[in-house]
Amino acid sequence: MAADPRPWSPTSWQEHPAAQQPEWPDPAALDSVLTTLSGYPPLVFAGEARQLTEALGRVAAGEAFLLQAGDCAESFETFSANSIRERLKIILQMAVVLTYSAGVPTVKVGRIAGQFAKPRSSDTETVDGRSLPSFRGHMVNDVEFTDEARLPDPNRLIEAYHQSAATLNLLRAFTKGGFADLSRVHLWTQEFVRASPEARRYESLADEIDRALRFMRATGIDPADQPSLHEVDFYTSHEALVLGYESALTREDSLTGDHYDCSAHMVWIGERTRGIEDAHVEFFRGIANPIGCKLGPSASVEETLALCEVLDPDRTPGRLTLITRLGAERIGDLLPPLVEAVRAAGHPVVWACDPMHANTFTSPSGRKTRHFDEILRELRGFFDVHRSLDSWPGGVHVELTGDDVTECLGGAEALADHELDLRYETMCDPRLNGRQSLDLAFGVAELLRG
């Protein structure tokens, strides 16, 4: 990365205002934990992060599509091999549908192996007149509404590291050990299409993929014998919110001399922490990972260009992904000036759409939820804007789970408000369940086909 006139180090963010940081009760205990983390092995390697930058560079050029998906907030309590497998399974199914429809590779990035911290709109939560610190994810405290549970505990950073390491180990085994074989993944998708009358509208696309696989076999190409069809590259990502944890896992690469945040292949800045002079932007400008930045309705052209200039000074393809979360009602008005300004400034960014966060509301039953139709409507607006500007709609960024939860309305099952309480299990934001996720993939496939 090019030299910046301002000095940078993995801890220079401490000289800037840091939003959304826990109020750790014992600074000495925190320092001890961070010292321990700084001596642990990296969770990912610089070379892997560089490979992801190259893959995202192809997305920026319109030669690939980004699927970034996973849990709203990972949990210490529900951690299991089955849970990891089911999330990966859904993402792989979605990727096959998107790859076939787009005619270009799908870059698969999970919100996994590190998504343990959540920004909050208030520092405190009040229940029945009693106020306690807000739940900030299992990396910080616990969701149970007690004094002890809500006290930030730095030892949770160590637990987050070990769970991330175990998750990465399993993901590597699954993605390189046959679980991701193209024929197996397509078989799962066929089962989804056959199982639901609503999903059968996707039968023709599923049949097309099936015919393509049969053609490959007829010409002597067996997916099981082709590493590119038997294995997949799968990358991890999370919102790098708790800066002490991120800086403790930052390492200098022995090959390039650049610094990488080795907690994940890709990290992103959230909507609440993208202040140009704030600590998160300061930390991100010095790491060489591919990075993302969320842009909500308040993001102006001036702010967006300033972020691009600080975070992508060299204009490196794949370095910066701008993840818009603008809302189904407003994306048609808010997105065009951002796309035009960034392109005019020469930044080869990846444009991705987060169609979930700006479409969140409280249902009549009192549950925080999202409606599948509004999620898909924002995606339609995203594609419409980019196509009208001859720009590549580079990817989608969604919160999902492989579990059969009832947290988002609509979808192939037409989930209704009175059904939300059946299996509403999220610790924070409502997620698409497995069937809704595949439904969304087929919807995006139709958009990719125009």
N, C-alpha and C positions, 0 to 999 in steps of 0.2 A: 504494500500500500504506500501511496505517496506520503511524504513527510508533511505534517500539519505544523504551522508555525507555533501552535500551542503545545506545550509538553503534555504527554499522556502516559499514564501507567494504569495497571489494573485497579488501582485504588484512587486515582485522581477524581473519580466521581464523588468522593467524600467531601470535596471542596464546593459542591454544588447542591442546591435544594433537592432533596430526595423525597418524592411523593410516594404514598402507599407502602411505607416501610413499617414493619412491626415495632411496637414500643417494647423492646426487650427489657425485662426487669433487672437483669444482672449483666452489665457490660463485660465484666471479667469472664463470666461463663460463656458469653457469646464469643469473645476473643479466643478462648481456649478451643471452642468448637471449630472456629474458622481456621485456626492454626492446624488443627488435626486434618481438616478437609484439604488444606493446601498441600499436605504431604501425601494424600491419597492418589492412586493412579487416575489418569483421565478416564472419563466414561466413554468418550469417542476420541478419534484421532484426527489430527489436522488434515491428513491426506483424504479422509472420508469427507470432511467438510469442503475441501477443494473440489472433490468429485461432484458434490451437490451444487456448488457454485457453477460448475460447467454445465450440469444438467439444467439448472435454472436459466443459464445463459441461452440455452436452446429454447426454453419457454419464452423468454423475452423476444427472441427472434421469430416466434410463431411456429417453431418446429417441434414443440412438445406442449403438454398440458399439465398443470399442477393440480394434484388432489392432496389437500392438507386437511386431515380429519382425525378426530379422536375425542376423548372424554373432555367434558367441561372442566372437571377437577378430579384428578386421580385420588384414590382412597387408600389409606393404610389398612383399613378393615376388610375391604372386599378384594384385596390383592390375591390373585390365584392364576395358575396356568390357564385354566379354562377361560377366565375373563380376558386375558391377553389374547388367547387364540381366537375368541369370538370377535373381538374388535379388529384384529388383523384380517380375519376372514371377510368381514364386511368391506373393509377398505380394498382388499384384493378383488372382490367381486365388482365393486364400483369401478375400479381401475380398468378391468377388462372391458366393461361396457363402454367406458369413456375412450379407451384406446381405439377400439374398433370404430366407434362413431367419428372420432376426430381424425383418424387416419395418421396420427402421430403418437409417439410414446407418451405415457402418463408417468410423471414424476410423483412418486408416492412418499409423502411426508406425514408421519403420525404426530398427533398431539398426545404424546406418550413418553414414558420414561423420564419424567421431570415436570409434568404439569400439576404441581402440588400447591401452587400459591395463586390466590385470586385477589384482584383489586376490589375494593368496596366503596360504595357511595358515601358511607358514613363510618367513622371510627368506632361507633358504638351501636349496639342493637338493644331495643327496649321491648320487653315482654311483660305484660301485666304490671306496668309501672316500674319495673326493675331494669336497669341498664348495665350491660356488660360489654367488654370489647367485642367487636364484630369477628365472626369466623373468617379467617383469611387463608384457609386451606390447610391441609394436614402437615405441610411443611412448617407451619407456624403454631397452630393451636387446634382444638377439637371443636366439632360442631355442637356437642352437647352444651346446653345452656346452664353452666355452672361456673362459679368463680375459678375453680381449679382447671376446668377444661379450657376456658377461654384465655388463660394466662399464656402468653407466648413463651415457648420453651425451645431454646436453641438446639437441644439434643435432637429435636425433630429434623433438623437439617442433616444430621448423620443418618437418620433412618431413611430420609428421602434419597440420599445418595445410594444406600445399599439396595433399596427397592428398585431404583433406576438401573443399577448394575444388573440385578437379577432379571429385570424386564428386558434389558438389552440382550442379555445372554440368550434368553428364550426366543426373542425376535430373530436373532441371527440363526438360531437353530431351525426355526420354522421357515424362514425365507430362503435358506440354502439347503434344506434337508428334504425337499420334495413336497412339503405342505402347499407351496405356492405354485405347483405345476398347473399350467394353463388349462389342461383338460379337466383337472379336478375342480378348479375354480369355476369353470363354465358349467359343470354339472350342478354345482350348488345353485347357480343362477337359474338354470332350467327348472330346478325344483321350486324356486321362488315363483317363477312365472306360472307353473302348473297349479300351484297351491291356492291361488286367489283369482276369482273371476275378474276383479279390478286390474290385477297385474297382467292378465292375458292380453291386454292391449299392446304389450311389449313383445308378444310372441313372435312377430315377424322379425324383429331385430335379433332376438335370441336364436331364431332359426338361421338367420344369416351368419351369425358367428359359428353355429354348428356346421353349416355347409363349408365355411372357410377352413375349419379344423379337419373336416373329412377330406377336403381337397389337398390339404397339406399331407395327410397320411397317404392319399392316393398317389402322390408324387414322390413318396419315399421319405417324407420328413416326419419323424415321430417326435412329438413334443418331449417325450421322456429322454430322448437322446440329444436334445438341444439345450445346452446350459441356459441360453437366453429365454427358453420357454419353460424350463424346469425350475429355475431360480429367479429371484427378483432382487433388485436393490431397493432397500427400504430405509428411510432416514427418520430421525427423531427431531422433535421440536417442542418448545414450550415458550410461554411468555416469561421472559427473564425479569421477574418482578423483584425478588429479594436479592438486592445487589451484593450483599455480603457473601451469600452462597455462590453467586455467579463469579465474582472476582476471585474467590478462593479456589475455584476450579479453572481459572484461566492459566494457560501455560504458554511459554514461548516455544515456537516450533524450531527444532534444531536445523531443519533444512532451509527455511526461509527467513528466520528471525522474526516473523510476525507472531502476534499474540492471538490465540484462539480460546474462546470460551468452550472448554471441553465438557460442559454439562450436557450438550446436545449438538447435533449437526447444524441446526438452524435455531435461532432465537428471535423473538420479536418484541417490539415496544408496543404497549397497549395504548388505547385512546386516552386514558387518564394520565399517562406519564410521558407524553411526547413533547413536553415543553422544550423549546430549542436550547435554553440555557440550563436545563435541569439535569439531574444526575444520570438518568437513564440514557439520554442522548449522548452525554459525555462518555459513558462507559462503552456504548455501542460504536461510537466513531473510531475507537481504537482496536476493536477486535476484527479479525479477518474472516470470520464466519459469514456465510450468507445470512442476511438479516431481513426481518420484516418490520413494517410499521403500520399500525391500524390507523385509519382515517375515518372519523365520524362526521356527522353533518356540520360540525363547527369548523372543520378544517378548511381554511382559506387557501387560495392559490398562493399567496405570499408565504404562508406557513409551510405549505407542501414543498415549494421550491427551496425554502431554507433548509428543510429537513433533507431533501435530496442532496443539496450542496454539502452539508456536513457529513451525511452518512455515506454518500457515494461520490466523493470528490474526483475520483479517477474515471467515473462513468464506466464502470466495469460491468459487462453483461452478467446477470445472475446475482450480483452483489445485493441488490435491494429489491424487495417485494413490497409493493404498496397494497395493503389489504383494506378495501373500502367496506364500510358498514354504514350505509347511508339511509336505508329504509326503502321499502317498496314504493312509497308515495313520492319520495324526493330524489331518487337516484337519477331519473331522467333529466332533472334540472341541475343537480349538484356535480355529477360526474364529468360532463363534457368539458367544462373549463379546466378541471384538474388534468385530464388526459392531454388536452391541447397544450397547456403550459409546460408540462413535464416533457412532452415530446419536443417542443420548441427549444427547451433548454438542453436537449441532447442527452437526457438520462435514459439508458436502456433498461428500464425497470420491468419487472413482472407485475402485471395488474391482476389481482385476485379479488374475488368477491366473497365477503362474509355476509351471507344473507340472513343471519339469525339475530344478531345482537340488537339491531335497530328495529326489529319487528317483535320485540318482547312486550307482553302486556299481562295484566292480571285478569283472569277469567271470572265470570260470575260466581264460580265455586270458590274463588279466593286463591286459586293456584296461579303462580307465575308460569306463563306458557308462551308458545309460539304456534302460529297456524301454518301448516304445510303450504297452503295456497299462497300465503304472503311471502314465504321463503322462496318459492318458485317464481313468484311475480318479480321479486327483486332481482333474481338471476336473469329473468327475461329482459328486464330493464338494463342490466349490466351488458348483456350480449347486444342488445339493440344499440346502445350508445357506442360501443366499440366498433360495431360493424358500420355505423353511420359515419365514423371518423376514420375508417380504414385502419383500425387498431386491433390488435390481437387480444381477445378476452382470455387471459392466460390461465386462470384457474379458479377453484372454489375452495373455501375454508369453512368447514362445518363442524359442529359439535354433535357427536353421535356415540352410541354404545351398541354392542352386539346383543345386549340383554333385551328381553321383551318388556320394556318399560312403557308406561303411559304418561308421557310428559309433554308431548307436542300434539296439537289437534290435527285432524285430517289425515291425509295420506291414503294409501290403497285400502286401509282398513276403516277409513272415515271415522277416526277416533273422535268422540264427542266429549263435551265438557264434563258431563256426569261420570265419564269413565276415567278421568284423570287420577282419581284417588285409588284406582285399582292397584297400580304399581308405580307410584310416583316416588322415585328413589334418589334423585339427584341431590347432592349436597349444596348445589348452588344454582346453575342455570339449567333449564329444560333441554333435553337432548332428543334427537331423532332416535327411534329404535331401529332394529335391523331392517325391518320391512320398509319403514319410511325412508331409510337411507338408500336402499336399492331403488325404491320408487323415485327418489331424487336423482339418482344416477341416470336412470332411463329418461327422466325429464331433461336433464342437462345434455344427454346424448341427442335428443331431438333438437335442442338448441344448437349443438355443434354441427348438426347436419343442415341447419338453416331451414 
